[in-house]
Amino acid sequence: MVARGGQGLARVAVVVRAGAAPLGWLGIVAAGVGVLVPGVTGRRIGVLAGAALFLITAVAVLLTRRKRYAALARGADRASKHDVLQDRAVSVRNWRRGHRWWVLLAFAAALGSAFAVPAAGGMLLAGAGVGLRLKAARIGRLERAAESLLWVRVDWLGRGAGVPAGRRVKGYRATGIAAGDAAPGGARRRAGVLV
């Protein structure tokens, strides 16, 4: 329950990073299975096309809404003492529950595309995961530079709990660098280590 005048807050970097692992690992599995299928284009062309898609997707995901994240970070207000900070595990679980069907559909599409272009769909999916991880790392650099962690109101994240820079987001909140259970960039904070 949220205290009087407070809001439930989720870490921006954690929400961004939440999809990196499932997309990355499912992409690797789909690419591995795809290499076993000769496909219409042949393995060599499939892997080369997949490598290009991997790079393009990773860069596109990294750069999407880059200016919006930076503007929201610059305008972040100090979090209130009544705000409730959401645990990293809860934010990750909410994102994965909200996106599970999309992720499974993307995985199925990547597997199916192997019959046309081997490994390309899986490498595209893995590129999206890498792009999300790089974007979270970039947010972590912003947090370290400002010596504060960025948070977003949970009710602004949308239905899938995964749009920390969407239209509904009016601004971020900031806390000290030691707040919460995630390090800058959204990774798990090592026990006993303050950044």
C-alpha positions as CSV (number, residue, x, y, z in Angstrom):
1,M,0.0,0.0,0.0
2,V,1.3,3.5,-0.9
3,A,1.7,5.9,2.0
4,R,-0.2,9.2,2.3
5,G,0.9,11.5,-0.6
6,G,3.3,8.9,-2.0
7,Q,3.5,6.9,-5.2
8,G,4.7,3.4,-6.1
9,L,8.0,3.9,-8.1
10,A,9.8,1.4,-10.4
11,R,13.4,1.8,-11.5
12,V,13.7,3.0,-15.0
13,A,16.8,1.0,-15.9
14,V,15.3,-2.2,-14.4
15,V,12.2,-1.9,-16.5
16,V,14.3,-1.3,-19.6
17,R,16.6,-4.2,-18.8
18,A,13.8,-6.6,-17.9
19,G,13.3,-7.8,-21.5
20,A,17.0,-8.1,-22.3
21,A,17.5,-11.7,-20.9
22,P,14.3,-13.4,-22.3
23,L,14.8,-11.8,-25.8
24,G,18.5,-12.5,-25.9
25,W,18.3,-16.1,-24.7
26,L,15.3,-17.0,-26.8
27,G,17.0,-15.3,-29.8
28,I,20.1,-17.5,-29.3
29,V,18.0,-20.6,-29.1
30,A,16.0,-19.7,-32.2
31,A,19.2,-18.9,-34.1
32,G,20.8,-22.2,-33.0
33,V,17.8,-24.2,-34.1
34,G,17.6,-22.1,-37.3
35,V,21.2,-23.0,-38.3
36,L,20.1,-26.7,-38.3
37,V,17.5,-26.0,-41.0
38,P,18.8,-25.5,-44.6
39,G,16.1,-23.0,-45.4
40,V,15.3,-21.4,-48.8
41,T,18.3,-19.1,-48.9
42,G,20.8,-21.5,-47.4
43,R,22.7,-21.3,-44.1
44,R,25.5,-18.9,-45.2
45,I,23.1,-16.2,-46.5
46,G,20.8,-16.7,-43.5
47,V,23.7,-16.2,-41.0
48,L,25.0,-13.2,-42.9
49,A,21.5,-11.6,-43.0
50,G,21.0,-12.5,-39.4
51,A,24.3,-10.8,-38.4
52,A,23.2,-7.6,-40.2
53,L,19.8,-7.8,-38.6
54,F,21.4,-8.3,-35.2
55,L,23.5,-5.1,-35.5
56,I,20.7,-3.0,-37.0
57,T,18.2,-4.1,-34.3
58,A,20.6,-3.6,-31.4
59,V,21.4,0.0,-32.6
60,A,17.8,0.8,-33.3
61,V,16.6,-0.3,-29.9
62,L,19.5,1.5,-28.2
63,L,18.7,4.8,-30.0
64,T,14.8,4.6,-29.7
65,R,13.6,7.5,-27.5
66,R,17.1,8.4,-26.5
67,K,16.4,12.1,-26.3
68,R,13.2,11.5,-24.3
69,Y,15.1,9.5,-21.7
70,A,17.7,12.2,-21.4
71,A,15.1,15.0,-21.1
72,L,13.2,13.1,-18.4
73,A,16.4,12.3,-16.5
74,R,17.4,16.0,-16.6
75,G,14.0,17.1,-15.2
76,A,13.8,14.4,-12.5
77,D,12.2,15.6,-9.2
78,R,13.4,14.4,-5.8
79,A,11.4,11.4,-4.6
80,S,9.2,12.0,-1.5
81,K,9.8,10.2,1.7
82,H,6.3,8.7,1.2
83,D,7.1,7.2,-2.1
84,V,7.3,3.4,-2.2
85,L,10.3,2.0,-4.1
86,Q,9.5,-1.2,-6.0
87,D,11.9,-4.1,-5.7
88,R,13.9,-5.1,-8.7
89,A,12.4,-8.6,-8.8
90,V,8.8,-7.2,-8.8
91,S,9.6,-4.8,-11.7
92,V,11.1,-7.6,-13.7
93,R,8.3,-10.0,-13.0
94,N,5.7,-7.3,-13.9
95,W,7.4,-6.6,-17.3
96,R,7.7,-10.3,-18.1
97,R,4.1,-11.0,-17.2
98,G,2.9,-8.1,-19.3
99,H,5.0,-9.1,-22.3
100,R,5.0,-12.9,-22.1
101,W,2.7,-13.5,-25.1
102,W,4.5,-11.0,-27.3
103,V,7.9,-12.6,-26.4
104,L,6.5,-16.1,-27.1
105,L,5.0,-14.9,-30.4
106,A,8.3,-13.3,-31.4
107,F,10.1,-16.6,-30.5
108,A,7.7,-18.6,-32.6
109,A,8.1,-16.2,-35.5
110,A,11.9,-16.4,-35.3
111,L,11.7,-20.2,-35.3
112,G,9.3,-20.2,-38.3
113,S,11.4,-17.8,-40.3
114,A,14.3,-20.3,-40.2
115,F,12.6,-22.3,-43.0
116,A,13.0,-19.2,-45.2
117,V,16.2,-17.5,-43.9
118,P,18.1,-19.8,-41.4
119,A,19.1,-18.1,-38.1
120,A,18.1,-14.6,-39.2
121,G,14.9,-14.3,-37.0
122,G,16.7,-15.6,-33.9
123,M,19.6,-13.2,-34.4
124,L,17.1,-10.3,-34.8
125,L,15.5,-11.3,-31.5
126,A,18.9,-11.5,-29.8
127,G,19.8,-8.1,-31.2
128,A,16.7,-6.6,-29.5
129,G,17.8,-8.1,-26.2
130,V,21.4,-6.7,-26.6
131,G,19.9,-3.3,-27.5
132,L,17.8,-3.2,-24.3
133,R,20.9,-4.2,-22.2
134,L,22.9,-1.4,-23.9
135,K,20.1,1.1,-23.3
136,A,19.9,0.2,-19.6
137,A,23.7,0.6,-19.4
138,R,23.3,4.1,-20.9
139,I,20.7,5.0,-18.3
140,G,23.1,3.7,-15.7
141,R,25.8,6.1,-17.0
142,L,23.3,9.0,-16.7
143,E,22.5,7.9,-13.1
144,R,26.2,7.7,-12.2
145,A,26.9,11.1,-13.7
146,A,24.0,12.7,-11.7
147,E,24.8,10.5,-8.6
148,S,21.1,9.6,-8.4
149,L,18.9,6.8,-9.4
150,L,15.9,7.3,-11.8
151,W,12.4,6.1,-10.9
152,V,9.1,6.2,-12.7
153,R,5.6,6.0,-11.3
154,V,4.2,2.4,-11.6
155,D,0.8,3.7,-12.8
156,W,2.5,5.5,-15.7
157,L,4.1,2.3,-17.1
158,G,1.1,1.2,-19.1
159,R,-0.7,-2.2,-19.3
160,G,2.4,-4.2,-19.8
161,A,4.4,-2.4,-17.1
162,G,7.1,-1.7,-19.6
163,V,7.0,1.8,-21.2
164,P,9.2,4.0,-18.9
165,A,9.5,6.8,-21.5
166,G,6.0,6.6,-23.0
167,R,3.4,9.4,-23.5
168,R,1.9,8.7,-20.1
169,V,5.2,9.4,-18.3
170,K,5.2,13.1,-17.2
171,G,8.5,12.9,-15.3
172,Y,10.9,10.8,-13.3
173,R,11.8,10.9,-9.6
174,A,15.3,10.7,-8.3
175,T,16.8,9.2,-5.2
176,G,20.2,8.7,-3.8
177,I,22.6,6.3,-5.5
178,A,22.2,3.7,-2.7
179,A,18.4,3.5,-2.7
180,G,16.7,0.3,-3.8
181,D,18.1,-3.1,-4.5
182,A,19.5,-2.5,-8.0
183,A,22.7,-0.9,-9.1
184,P,22.9,1.9,-11.7
185,G,21.9,0.4,-15.0
186,G,19.4,-2.0,-13.4
187,A,21.6,-4.9,-12.6
188,R,21.4,-6.7,-9.2
189,R,23.3,-4.9,-6.6
190,R,26.0,-7.1,-5.1
191,A,25.5,-7.8,-1.5
192,G,27.3,-5.3,0.7
193,V,28.4,-3.1,-2.2
194,L,27.2,0.5,-2.4
195,V,27.9,2.2,-5.7
